[in-house]
Amino acid sequence: MQPETQTEPLAELFQFGERGPLVGILVGSESDRERVEPAMQELDDRGISHEFHVLSAHRDPRAVAEYASTAALRGVRVIIAGAGMAAALPGVVAAYTELPVIGVPLRSSKSIGDGMDALLSIVQMPPGVPVACVSVDGARNAAILAARILAQGGGMPTAEV
Ligand code: RP5
């Protein structure tokens, strides 16, 4: 029988991190880069450290798992993940980390419904694996939401579920 309160491994990871960037921005393809530039600009304007990587959930699944599972150790506190089409990236990242993940559905040249494909892929996460989802091409809002999450005390995330 599961106890009602569990200690999550993240609590242990957080004692190490502090030096890395606070926000990790990922996209599924180099072709997505320009669509998340507003997020980088917003974080720059707010003086919030961030890093950017192109990592595809479909083409580089091991690299995505490695990034997501080590991000908290390096001090990352929020991950913004943008992808188009069958946009698995935010959900896969959320599967490998307890950090808050903000998904940004992106339009691409092959989008169905102007990004509706990516929107549904990101927002329809199964129970227990949450991804916050902003609007299609809503990278700036993702950055503002990340800033608001970071503003919530900056202490330990809850270790109780
Ligand atoms: C998605 O497929 C990417 O996030 C991108 O939006 C879309 C197209 O990728 P490319 O074919 O341009 O690499 O995985």
Backbone and ligand atoms as CSV (ligand in chain L), in Angstrom:
chain,resi,resn,atom,element,x,y,z
A,1,MET,N,N,0.842,-1.199,0.000
A,1,MET,CA,C,0.000,0.000,0.000
A,1,MET,C,C,0.882,1.256,0.000
A,2,GLN,N,N,0.555,2.188,-0.903
A,2,GLN,CA,C,1.354,3.412,-1.012
A,2,GLN,C,C,1.056,4.364,0.152
A,3,PRO,N,N,2.095,4.949,0.774
A,3,PRO,CA,C,1.823,5.971,1.780
A,3,PRO,C,C,1.188,7.196,1.104
A,4,GLU,N,N,0.434,7.968,1.868
A,4,GLU,CA,C,-0.210,9.135,1.271
A,4,GLU,C,C,0.789,10.220,0.916
A,5,THR,N,N,1.880,10.283,1.669
A,5,THR,CA,C,2.904,11.276,1.382
A,5,THR,C,C,4.176,10.558,0.948
A,6,GLN,N,N,4.670,10.946,-0.230
A,6,GLN,CA,C,5.885,10.315,-0.733
A,6,GLN,C,C,6.973,11.367,-0.870
A,7,THR,N,N,8.201,10.984,-0.592
A,7,THR,CA,C,9.319,11.883,-0.841
A,7,THR,C,C,9.739,11.709,-2.293
A,8,GLU,N,N,9.729,12.808,-3.024
A,8,GLU,CA,C,10.075,12.745,-4.429
A,8,GLU,C,C,11.579,12.916,-4.603
A,9,PRO,N,N,12.173,12.246,-5.575
A,9,PRO,CA,C,13.619,12.364,-5.776
A,9,PRO,C,C,14.069,13.783,-6.091
A,10,LEU,N,N,13.167,14.597,-6.650
A,10,LEU,CA,C,13.549,15.968,-6.995
A,10,LEU,C,C,14.083,16.728,-5.792
A,11,ALA,N,N,13.527,16.471,-4.617
A,11,ALA,CA,C,13.969,17.185,-3.420
A,11,ALA,C,C,15.468,16.968,-3.198
A,12,GLU,N,N,15.939,15.779,-3.495
A,12,GLU,CA,C,17.366,15.519,-3.340
A,12,GLU,C,C,18.169,16.199,-4.434
A,13,LEU,N,N,17.634,16.184,-5.646
A,13,LEU,CA,C,18.371,16.804,-6.756
A,13,LEU,C,C,18.591,18.285,-6.525
A,14,PHE,N,N,17.615,18.949,-5.916
A,14,PHE,CA,C,17.684,20.393,-5.813
A,14,PHE,C,C,18.764,20.886,-4.869
A,15,GLN,N,N,19.262,20.037,-4.016
A,15,GLN,CA,C,20.316,20.510,-3.127
A,15,GLN,C,C,21.615,20.752,-3.896
A,16,PHE,N,N,21.734,20.165,-5.111
A,16,PHE,CA,C,22.961,20.329,-5.882
A,16,PHE,C,C,22.907,21.546,-6.798
A,17,GLY,N,N,21.758,21.764,-7.422
A,17,GLY,CA,C,21.666,22.768,-8.463
A,17,GLY,C,C,21.682,24.177,-7.919
A,18,GLU,N,N,22.036,25.143,-8.706
A,18,GLU,CA,C,21.964,26.573,-8.454
A,18,GLU,C,C,22.758,27.306,-9.518
A,19,ARG,N,N,23.747,26.665,-10.106
A,19,ARG,CA,C,24.656,27.410,-10.962
A,19,ARG,C,C,24.206,27.479,-12.420
A,20,GLY,N,N,23.385,26.549,-12.843
A,20,GLY,CA,C,23.002,26.522,-14.249
A,20,GLY,C,C,21.972,27.580,-14.575
A,21,PRO,N,N,21.576,27.695,-15.846
A,21,PRO,CA,C,20.504,28.626,-16.214
A,21,PRO,C,C,19.186,28.211,-15.562
A,22,LEU,N,N,18.335,29.179,-15.296
A,22,LEU,CA,C,17.074,28.895,-14.603
A,22,LEU,C,C,16.011,28.306,-15.529
A,23,VAL,N,N,16.073,28.688,-16.793
A,23,VAL,CA,C,15.056,28.231,-17.741
A,23,VAL,C,C,15.735,27.492,-18.899
A,24,GLY,N,N,15.226,26.336,-19.209
A,24,GLY,CA,C,15.683,25.606,-20.389
A,24,GLY,C,C,14.651,25.742,-21.484
A,25,ILE,N,N,15.089,26.167,-22.657
A,25,ILE,CA,C,14.185,26.274,-23.806
A,25,ILE,C,C,14.601,25.217,-24.823
A,26,LEU,N,N,13.670,24.363,-25.170
A,26,LEU,CA,C,13.930,23.308,-26.146
A,26,LEU,C,C,12.975,23.460,-27.322
A,27,VAL,N,N,13.454,23.111,-28.488
A,27,VAL,CA,C,12.554,22.988,-29.647
A,27,VAL,C,C,12.882,21.691,-30.371
A,28,GLY,N,N,11.909,21.236,-31.157
A,28,GLY,CA,C,12.062,19.948,-31.816
A,28,GLY,C,C,12.855,19.982,-33.097
A,29,SER,N,N,13.079,21.176,-33.637
A,29,SER,CA,C,13.786,21.286,-34.910
A,29,SER,C,C,14.418,22.658,-35.019
A,30,GLU,N,N,15.503,22.716,-35.770
A,30,GLU,CA,C,16.119,24.025,-36.052
A,30,GLU,C,C,15.092,24.957,-36.715
A,31,SER,N,N,14.159,24.369,-37.451
A,31,SER,CA,C,13.157,25.198,-38.136
A,31,SER,C,C,12.206,25.882,-37.149
A,32,ASP,N,N,12.220,25.443,-35.895
A,32,ASP,CA,C,11.360,26.060,-34.872
A,32,ASP,C,C,12.005,27.278,-34.204
A,33,ARG,N,N,13.291,27.450,-34.408
A,33,ARG,CA,C,14.047,28.416,-33.603
A,33,ARG,C,C,13.415,29.813,-33.596
A,34,GLU,N,N,13.089,30.314,-34.791
A,34,GLU,CA,C,12.610,31.696,-34.835
A,34,GLU,C,C,11.294,31.864,-34.075
A,35,ARG,N,N,10.521,30.789,-33.968
A,35,ARG,CA,C,9.216,30.905,-33.302
A,35,ARG,C,C,9.329,30.969,-31.776
A,36,VAL,N,N,10.471,30.577,-31.235
A,36,VAL,CA,C,10.635,30.705,-29.776
A,36,VAL,C,C,11.556,31.865,-29.399
A,37,GLU,N,N,12.021,32.599,-30.410
A,37,GLU,CA,C,12.876,33.740,-30.081
A,37,GLU,C,C,12.186,34.761,-29.164
A,38,PRO,N,N,10.853,34.976,-29.288
A,38,PRO,CA,C,10.204,35.903,-28.349
A,38,PRO,C,C,10.352,35.468,-26.888
A,39,ALA,N,N,10.454,34.175,-26.640
A,39,ALA,CA,C,10.651,33.702,-25.262
A,39,ALA,C,C,12.048,34.088,-24.775
A,40,MET,N,N,13.027,33.908,-25.629
A,40,MET,CA,C,14.402,34.270,-25.242
A,40,MET,C,C,14.513,35.772,-25.004
A,41,GLN,N,N,13.849,36.532,-25.877
A,41,GLN,CA,C,13.872,37.995,-25.722
A,41,GLN,C,C,13.233,38.411,-24.401
A,42,GLU,N,N,12.090,37.797,-24.093
A,42,GLU,CA,C,11.381,38.144,-22.849
A,42,GLU,C,C,12.236,37.797,-21.625
A,43,LEU,N,N,12.868,36.652,-21.659
A,43,LEU,CA,C,13.715,36.263,-20.515
A,43,LEU,C,C,14.925,37.179,-20.422
A,44,ASP,N,N,15.505,37.526,-21.564
A,44,ASP,CA,C,16.627,38.483,-21.555
A,44,ASP,C,C,16.191,39.813,-20.932
A,45,ASP,N,N,15.023,40.290,-21.351
A,45,ASP,CA,C,14.522,41.577,-20.847
A,45,ASP,C,C,14.345,41.539,-19.326
A,46,ARG,N,N,14.024,40.365,-18.812
A,46,ARG,CA,C,13.787,40.222,-17.376
A,46,ARG,C,C,15.043,39.795,-16.619
A,47,GLY,N,N,16.126,39.609,-17.335
A,47,GLY,CA,C,17.370,39.220,-16.679
A,47,GLY,C,C,17.343,37.799,-16.133
A,48,ILE,N,N,16.591,36.949,-16.795
A,48,ILE,CA,C,16.479,35.554,-16.341
A,48,ILE,C,C,17.365,34.674,-17.220
A,49,SER,N,N,18.263,33.950,-16.597
A,49,SER,CA,C,19.199,33.121,-17.353
A,49,SER,C,C,18.470,31.962,-18.035
A,50,HIS,N,N,18.927,31.643,-19.227
A,50,HIS,CA,C,18.279,30.555,-19.966
A,50,HIS,C,C,19.266,29.926,-20.928
A,51,GLU,N,N,18.897,28.730,-21.367
A,51,GLU,CA,C,19.693,28.038,-22.379
A,51,GLU,C,C,18.755,27.540,-23.455
A,52,PHE,N,N,19.306,27.289,-24.622
A,52,PHE,CA,C,18.488,26.874,-25.768
A,52,PHE,C,C,19.102,25.642,-26.415
A,53,HIS,N,N,18.271,24.654,-26.692
A,53,HIS,CA,C,18.748,23.454,-27.374
A,53,HIS,C,C,17.713,22.978,-28.385
A,54,VAL,N,N,18.206,22.447,-29.487
A,54,VAL,CA,C,17.340,21.772,-30.455
A,54,VAL,C,C,17.440,20.286,-30.176
A,55,LEU,N,N,16.332,19.697,-29.750
A,55,LEU,CA,C,16.303,18.269,-29.410
A,55,LEU,C,C,14.950,17.709,-29.840
A,56,SER,N,N,14.963,16.760,-30.684
A,56,SER,CA,C,13.697,16.194,-31.162
A,56,SER,C,C,13.305,14.950,-30.374
A,57,ALA,N,N,12.068,14.938,-29.913
A,57,ALA,CA,C,11.573,13.758,-29.185
A,57,ALA,C,C,11.544,12.525,-30.079
A,58,HIS,N,N,11.401,12.743,-31.378
A,58,HIS,CA,C,11.320,11.606,-32.294
A,58,HIS,C,C,12.682,11.237,-32.876
A,59,ARG,N,N,13.503,12.245,-33.147
A,59,ARG,CA,C,14.789,11.964,-33.796
A,59,ARG,C,C,15.920,11.748,-32.782
A,60,ASP,N,N,15.798,12.361,-31.611
A,60,ASP,CA,C,16.862,12.231,-30.585
A,60,ASP,C,C,16.265,11.854,-29.230
A,61,PRO,N,N,15.497,10.797,-29.146
A,61,PRO,CA,C,14.801,10.517,-27.876
A,61,PRO,C,C,15.744,10.315,-26.693
A,62,ARG,N,N,16.905,9.723,-26.929
A,62,ARG,CA,C,17.832,9.512,-25.798
A,62,ARG,C,C,18.389,10.838,-25.297
A,63,ALA,N,N,18.676,11.729,-26.216
A,63,ALA,CA,C,19.200,13.037,-25.808
A,63,ALA,C,C,18.143,13.830,-25.036
A,64,VAL,N,N,16.895,13.706,-25.454
A,64,VAL,CA,C,15.807,14.389,-24.734
A,64,VAL,C,C,15.704,13.838,-23.312
A,65,ALA,N,N,15.755,12.522,-23.194
A,65,ALA,CA,C,15.668,11.901,-21.867
A,65,ALA,C,C,16.841,12.339,-20.982
A,66,GLU,N,N,18.014,12.388,-21.564
A,66,GLU,CA,C,19.212,12.793,-20.817
A,66,GLU,C,C,19.081,14.250,-20.352
A,67,TYR,N,N,18.656,15.100,-21.263
A,67,TYR,CA,C,18.500,16.518,-20.895
A,67,TYR,C,C,17.481,16.674,-19.777
A,68,ALA,N,N,16.307,16.081,-19.978
A,68,ALA,CA,C,15.219,16.299,-19.020
A,68,ALA,C,C,15.547,15.707,-17.650
A,69,SER,N,N,16.207,14.572,-17.649
A,69,SER,CA,C,16.451,13.913,-16.362
A,69,SER,C,C,17.612,14.536,-15.592
A,70,THR,N,N,18.393,15.388,-16.238
A,70,THR,CA,C,19.524,16.032,-15.537
A,70,THR,C,C,19.332,17.534,-15.359
A,71,ALA,N,N,18.271,18.094,-15.927
A,71,ALA,CA,C,18.098,19.552,-15.909
A,71,ALA,C,C,18.045,20.107,-14.484
A,72,ALA,N,N,17.278,19.465,-13.621
A,72,ALA,CA,C,17.143,19.974,-12.249
A,72,ALA,C,C,18.489,19.963,-11.529
A,73,LEU,N,N,19.283,18.943,-11.806
A,73,LEU,CA,C,20.610,18.848,-11.188
A,73,LEU,C,C,21.481,20.047,-11.537
A,74,ARG,N,N,21.277,20.573,-12.740
A,74,ARG,CA,C,22.105,21.697,-13.194
A,74,ARG,C,C,21.540,23.039,-12.779
A,75,GLY,N,N,20.396,23.041,-12.116
A,75,GLY,CA,C,19.840,24.300,-11.623
A,75,GLY,C,C,18.676,24.827,-12.423
A,76,VAL,N,N,18.328,24.144,-13.521
A,76,VAL,CA,C,17.154,24.570,-14.297
A,76,VAL,C,C,15.924,24.433,-13.403
A,77,ARG,N,N,15.012,25.415,-13.467
A,77,ARG,CA,C,13.810,25.386,-12.629
A,77,ARG,C,C,12.521,25.269,-13.434
A,78,VAL,N,N,12.566,25.684,-14.687
A,78,VAL,CA,C,11.388,25.586,-15.557
A,78,VAL,C,C,11.886,25.231,-16.962
A,79,ILE,N,N,11.137,24.384,-17.638
A,79,ILE,CA,C,11.490,24.045,-19.013
A,79,ILE,C,C,10.370,24.490,-19.947
A,80,ILE,N,N,10.755,25.207,-20.982
A,80,ILE,CA,C,9.829,25.588,-22.053
A,80,ILE,C,C,10.176,24.708,-23.252
A,81,ALA,N,N,9.193,24.002,-23.763
A,81,ALA,CA,C,9.455,23.107,-24.889
A,81,ALA,C,C,8.487,23.413,-26.017
A,82,GLY,N,N,9.030,23.786,-27.169
A,82,GLY,CA,C,8.202,24.104,-28.321
A,82,GLY,C,C,8.385,23.081,-29.421
A,83,ALA,N,N,7.295,22.706,-30.040
A,83,ALA,CA,C,7.385,21.771,-31.153
A,83,ALA,C,C,6.152,21.907,-32.038
A,84,GLY,N,N,6.307,21.472,-33.270
A,84,GLY,CA,C,5.195,21.507,-34.211
A,84,GLY,C,C,4.762,20.106,-34.580
A,85,MET,N,N,3.720,20.039,-35.381
A,85,MET,CA,C,3.177,18.764,-35.890
A,85,MET,C,C,2.823,17.802,-34.753
A,86,ALA,N,N,3.330,16.578,-34.778
A,86,ALA,CA,C,3.064,15.626,-33.683
A,86,ALA,C,C,3.998,15.978,-32.544
A,87,ALA,N,N,3.633,17.035,-31.829
A,87,ALA,CA,C,4.563,17.715,-30.915
A,87,ALA,C,C,4.737,16.945,-29.601
A,88,ALA,N,N,5.549,15.923,-29.636
A,88,ALA,CA,C,5.744,15.053,-28.465
A,88,ALA,C,C,6.733,15.636,-27.454
A,89,LEU,N,N,7.521,16.610,-27.886
A,89,LEU,CA,C,8.640,17.047,-27.040
A,89,LEU,C,C,8.245,17.468,-25.622
A,90,PRO,N,N,7.256,18.368,-25.444
A,90,PRO,CA,C,6.941,18.762,-24.055
A,90,PRO,C,C,6.520,17.576,-23.192
A,91,GLY,N,N,5.724,16.693,-23.751
A,91,GLY,CA,C,5.252,15.545,-22.978
A,91,GLY,C,C,6.363,14.578,-22.622
A,92,VAL,N,N,7.270,14.347,-23.538
A,92,VAL,CA,C,8.383,13.442,-23.247
A,92,VAL,C,C,9.291,14.060,-22.189
A,93,VAL,N,N,9.515,15.361,-22.309
A,93,VAL,CA,C,10.319,16.039,-21.281
A,93,VAL,C,C,9.651,15.883,-19.915
A,94,ALA,N,N,8.341,16.102,-19.874
A,94,ALA,CA,C,7.616,15.993,-18.599
A,94,ALA,C,C,7.656,14.577,-18.030
A,95,ALA,N,N,7.850,13.601,-18.896
A,95,ALA,CA,C,7.933,12.212,-18.433
A,95,ALA,C,C,9.248,11.942,-17.702
A,96,TYR,N,N,10.254,12.795,-17.966
A,96,TYR,CA,C,11.585,12.549,-17.404
A,96,TYR,C,C,12.000,13.562,-16.348
A,97,THR,N,N,11.120,14.482,-15.990
A,97,THR,CA,C,11.484,15.458,-14.970
A,97,THR,C,C,10.257,15.847,-14.163
A,98,GLU,N,N,10.492,16.292,-12.946
A,98,GLU,CA,C,9.401,16.837,-12.132
A,98,GLU,C,C,9.366,18.356,-12.196
A,99,LEU,N,N,10.268,18.946,-12.964
A,99,LEU,CA,C,10.220,20.392,-13.153
A,99,LEU,C,C,8.945,20.772,-13.907
A,100,PRO,N,N,8.442,21.988,-13.686
A,100,PRO,CA,C,7.308,22.424,-14.499
A,100,PRO,C,C,7.716,22.555,-15.966
A,101,VAL,N,N,6.872,22.031,-16.840
A,101,VAL,CA,C,7.132,22.073,-18.280
A,101,VAL,C,C,6.025,22.883,-18.949
A,102,ILE,N,N,6.438,23.874,-19.709
A,102,ILE,CA,C,5.479,24.694,-20.461
A,102,ILE,C,C,5.636,24.354,-21.939
A,103,GLY,N,N,4.573,23.866,-22.526
A,103,GLY,CA,C,4.618,23.504,-23.935
A,103,GLY,C,C,4.155,24.651,-24.812
A,104,VAL,N,N,4.847,24.832,-25.924
A,104,VAL,CA,C,4.456,25.857,-26.898
A,104,VAL,C,C,4.168,25.161,-28.230
A,105,PRO,N,N,2.887,25.078,-28.599
A,105,PRO,CA,C,2.571,24.506,-29.907
A,105,PRO,C,C,3.048,25.461,-31.000
A,106,LEU,N,N,3.760,24.928,-31.970
A,106,LEU,CA,C,4.321,25.790,-33.014
A,106,LEU,C,C,3.729,25.470,-34.374
A,107,ARG,N,N,3.491,26.521,-35.118
A,107,ARG,CA,C,3.146,26.315,-36.524
A,107,ARG,C,C,4.405,25.862,-37.261
A,108,SER,N,N,4.229,25.049,-38.260
A,108,SER,CA,C,5.351,24.739,-39.136
A,108,SER,C,C,4.825,24.717,-40.555
A,109,SER,N,N,5.728,24.597,-41.489
A,109,SER,CA,C,5.295,24.628,-42.897
A,109,SER,C,C,4.359,23.461,-43.207
A,110,LYS,N,N,4.426,22.405,-42.389
A,110,LYS,CA,C,3.569,21.242,-42.656
A,110,LYS,C,C,2.419,21.120,-41.656
A,111,SER,N,N,2.140,22.183,-40.910
A,111,SER,CA,C,1.086,22.140,-39.901
A,111,SER,C,C,-0.268,21.789,-40.487
A,112,ILE,N,N,-1.057,21.103,-39.690
A,112,ILE,CA,C,-2.477,20.928,-40.008
A,112,ILE,C,C,-3.238,21.917,-39.133
A,113,GLY,N,N,-4.140,22.668,-39.763
A,113,GLY,CA,C,-4.976,23.596,-39.004
A,113,GLY,C,C,-4.174,24.698,-38.341
A,114,ASP,N,N,-3.129,25.179,-39.008
A,114,ASP,CA,C,-2.351,26.312,-38.474
A,114,ASP,C,C,-1.801,26.052,-37.077
A,115,GLY,N,N,-1.421,24.825,-36.806
A,115,GLY,CA,C,-0.833,24.511,-35.499
A,115,GLY,C,C,-1.759,23.750,-34.580
A,116,MET,N,N,-2.964,23.473,-35.064
A,116,MET,CA,C,-3.916,22.703,-34.250
A,116,MET,C,C,-3.372,21.310,-33.942
A,117,ASP,N,N,-2.611,20.753,-34.856
A,117,ASP,CA,C,-2.010,19.431,-34.619
A,117,ASP,C,C,-1.104,19.471,-33.385
A,118,ALA,N,N,-0.239,20.477,-33.339
A,118,ALA,CA,C,0.693,20.581,-32.205
A,118,ALA,C,C,-0.039,20.929,-30.913
A,119,LEU,N,N,-1.051,21.801,-31.033
A,119,LEU,CA,C,-1.815,22.192,-29.844
A,119,LEU,C,C,-2.437,20.966,-29.179
A,120,LEU,N,N,-3.087,20.140,-29.968
A,120,LEU,CA,C,-3.737,18.953,-29.391
A,120,LEU,C,C,-2.704,17.950,-28.885
A,121,SER,N,N,-1.598,17.829,-29.583
A,121,SER,CA,C,-0.554,16.898,-29.129
A,121,SER,C,C,-0.021,17.302,-27.757
A,122,ILE,N,N,0.098,18.603,-27.534
A,122,ILE,CA,C,0.697,19.079,-26.282
A,122,ILE,C,C,-0.321,19.100,-25.147
A,123,VAL,N,N,-1.539,19.504,-25.468
A,123,VAL,CA,C,-2.509,19.718,-24.392
A,123,VAL,C,C,-3.141,18.411,-23.905
A,124,GLN,N,N,-3.126,17.398,-24.714
A,124,GLN,CA,C,-3.827,16.148,-24.359
A,124,GLN,C,C,-2.912,15.173,-23.631
A,125,MET,N,N,-2.322,15.641,-22.558
A,125,MET,CA,C,-1.450,14.763,-21.771
A,125,MET,C,C,-2.276,13.857,-20.863
A,126,PRO,N,N,-1.788,12.662,-20.608
A,126,PRO,CA,C,-2.525,11.760,-19.722
A,126,PRO,C,C,-2.421,12.222,-18.270
A,127,PRO,N,N,-3.385,11.837,-17.444
A,127,PRO,CA,C,-3.347,12.224,-16.026
A,127,PRO,C,C,-2.035,11.786,-15.375
A,128,GLY,N,N,-1.468,12.679,-14.571
A,128,GLY,CA,C,-0.239,12.354,-13.848
A,128,GLY,C,C,1.019,12.870,-14.505
A,129,VAL,N,N,0.897,13.323,-15.744
A,129,VAL,CA,C,2.086,13.860,-16.439
A,129,VAL,C,C,1.707,15.231,-17.012
A,130,PRO,N,N,1.715,16.265,-16.152
A,130,PRO,CA,C,1.191,17.553,-16.602
A,130,PRO,C,C,2.164,18.357,-17.473
A,131,VAL,N,N,1.583,19.003,-18.464
A,131,VAL,CA,C,2.308,19.995,-19.274
A,131,VAL,C,C,1.404,21.222,-19.367
A,132,ALA,N,N,1.910,22.376,-18.956
A,132,ALA,CA,C,1.161,23.615,-19.158
A,132,ALA,C,C,1.279,23.970,-20.633
A,133,CYS,N,N,0.205,24.473,-21.199
A,133,CYS,CA,C,0.226,24.737,-22.645
A,133,CYS,C,C,-0.228,26.162,-22.928
A,134,VAL,N,N,0.585,26.913,-23.637
A,134,VAL,CA,C,0.193,28.256,-24.055
A,134,VAL,C,C,-0.366,28.183,-25.476
A,135,SER,N,N,-0.686,29.342,-26.025
A,135,SER,CA,C,-1.325,29.361,-27.349
A,135,SER,C,C,-0.338,28.962,-28.451
A,136,VAL,N,N,-0.880,28.712,-29.618
A,136,VAL,CA,C,-0.024,28.402,-30.770
A,136,VAL,C,C,0.906,29.594,-31.020
A,137,ASP,N,N,2.186,29.297,-31.114
A,137,ASP,CA,C,3.240,30.314,-31.260
A,137,ASP,C,C,3.260,31.281,-30.069
A,138,GLY,N,N,2.870,30.801,-28.904
A,138,GLY,CA,C,2.796,31.669,-27.715
A,138,GLY,C,C,4.073,31.673,-26.885
A,139,ALA,N,N,5.193,31.755,-27.543
A,139,ALA,CA,C,6.474,31.634,-26.830
A,139,ALA,C,C,6.675,32.746,-25.797
A,140,ARG,N,N,6.218,33.945,-26.127
A,140,ARG,CA,C,6.428,35.036,-25.158
A,140,ARG,C,C,5.641,34.770,-23.880
A,141,ASN,N,N,4.408,34.310,-24.031
A,141,ASN,CA,C,3.621,33.979,-22.842
A,141,ASN,C,C,4.266,32.850,-22.035
A,142,ALA,N,N,4.885,31.915,-22.730
A,142,ALA,CA,C,5.573,30.832,-22.021
A,142,ALA,C,C,6.682,31.407,-21.134
A,143,ALA,N,N,7.388,32.382,-21.653
A,143,ALA,CA,C,8.471,33.000,-20.871
A,143,ALA,C,C,7.916,33.773,-19.682
A,144,ILE,N,N,6.804,34.471,-19.901
A,144,ILE,CA,C,6.204,35.227,-18.796
A,144,ILE,C,C,5.698,34.269,-17.725
A,145,LEU,N,N,5.103,33.176,-18.148
A,145,LEU,CA,C,4.648,32.170,-17.179
A,145,LEU,C,C,5.842,31.577,-16.431
A,146,ALA,N,N,6.907,31.307,-17.133
A,146,ALA,CA,C,8.114,30.789,-16.470
A,146,ALA,C,C,8.617,31.781,-15.426
A,147,ALA,N,N,8.599,33.056,-15.769
A,147,ALA,CA,C,9.056,34.083,-14.821
A,147,ALA,C,C,8.161,34.094,-13.581
A,148,ARG,N,N,6.864,33.916,-13.791
A,148,ARG,CA,C,5.939,33.909,-12.646
A,148,ARG,C,C,6.143,32.679,-11.769
A,149,ILE,N,N,6.440,31.568,-12.393
A,149,ILE,CA,C,6.734,30.358,-11.608
A,149,ILE,C,C,8.001,30.592,-10.781
A,150,LEU,N,N,9.010,31.160,-11.415
A,150,LEU,CA,C,10.275,31.402,-10.724
A,150,LEU,C,C,10.104,32.398,-9.579
A,151,ALA,N,N,9.127,33.280,-9.712
A,151,ALA,CA,C,8.918,34.307,-8.686
A,151,ALA,C,C,8.261,33.761,-7.422
A,152,GLN,N,N,7.798,32.513,-7.480
A,152,GLN,CA,C,7.085,31.953,-6.333
A,152,GLN,C,C,8.025,31.479,-5.241
A,153,GLY,N,N,8.845,32.365,-4.761
A,153,GLY,CA,C,9.641,32.076,-3.581
A,153,GLY,C,C,11.034,31.565,-3.868
A,154,GLY,N,N,11.206,30.874,-4.991
A,154,GLY,CA,C,12.531,30.380,-5.333
A,154,GLY,C,C,13.043,29.302,-4.405
A,155,GLY,N,N,12.177,28.779,-3.569
A,155,GLY,CA,C,12.634,27.751,-2.651
A,155,GLY,C,C,12.443,26.371,-3.225
A,156,MET,N,N,12.471,25.412,-2.366
A,156,MET,CA,C,12.297,24.027,-2.781
A,156,MET,C,C,10.896,23.820,-3.338
A,157,PRO,N,N,10.767,23.097,-4.411
A,157,PRO,CA,C,9.434,22.696,-4.825
A,157,PRO,C,C,8.891,21.706,-3.804
A,158,THR,N,N,7.603,21.568,-3.761
A,158,THR,CA,C,7.046,20.666,-2.775
A,158,THR,C,C,7.560,19.249,-2.981
A,159,ALA,N,N,7.902,18.617,-1.893
A,159,ALA,CA,C,8.401,17.241,-1.962
A,159,ALA,C,C,7.290,16.264,-1.621
A,160,GLU,N,N,6.082,16.813,-1.446
A,160,GLU,CA,C,4.969,15.952,-1.056
A,160,GLU,C,C,3.947,15.905,-2.169
A,161,VAL,N,N,3.377,14.732,-2.382
A,161,VAL,CA,C,2.317,14.621,-3.379
A,161,VAL,C,C,1.083,14.022,-2.725
L,1,RP5,C1,C,8.479,18.857,-35.317
L,1,RP5,O1,O,8.299,18.737,-36.668
L,1,RP5,C2,C,9.353,20.048,-35.117
L,1,RP5,O2,O,9.113,20.628,-33.863
L,1,RP5,C3,C,8.972,20.969,-36.254
L,1,RP5,O3,O,8.029,21.945,-35.859
L,1,RP5,C4,C,8.331,20.028,-37.255
L,1,RP5,C5,C,9.059,19.991,-38.561
L,1,RP5,O4,O,10.404,19.694,-38.334
L,1,RP5,P1,P,11.477,19.756,-39.521
L,1,RP5,O5,O,11.023,18.775,-40.560
L,1,RP5,O6,O,11.471,21.177,-40.021
L,1,RP5,O7,O,12.793,19.392,-38.866
L,1,RP5,O8,O,9.070,17.722,-34.778
